[in-house]
Each structure stands twice: as C-alpha cells, then as structure tokens.
C-alpha cells in the first residue's frame, strides 16, 4: 500500500469548501478498481492536501490513481470549477 498526496487550491476567489463534503465527493468518485482504501483531507489557508492510501506497490501508479479521482471530483462539482491540482 502506498500513500499518495495531492494539493488542490482555487485559481482565485474563496479557498473555503466544506471538508466533509469534499471527503464525500472523493469517496463517491473512487471506483473499486482504483484500489483507494482511505482518504484523509487537511484544510490549509489556501486549499486542501488530500492523502489517499492506494493498494499498489508502485508510487507513480498510486499518484496517478489519486490524481484521476481528484480531477473527476473537481470536474463534477460546479463549486470547484476554478480549483486545480497544484
């Protein structure tokens, strides 16, 4: 199992977003074949750090899986239109 981390932040505007909602969105978007076992989200002053434990032994694959899940989440919620992985 590998821990992968991405940071998301808005391009402009308000960096606040309900942390429990983001966790719910990510959990809902994660597919079984993604092999994501658990998400942890930490709010910062300008966005969120998202950590996921991915069932793989390849760090690059774990990062790609998390990145894809986060990108889908950002695309699905109109309130996250201006948010990007940084």
Buried (B, 14 or more C-beta within 10 A) or exposed (E): EBBBEBBBBBEEEEBEBEEEEBBEBBEEBBEEEBBBEEBEBEBEEEBBBBBBBBEBEEEEBBBBBBBBBBBBBBEEBEEBEEBBBE
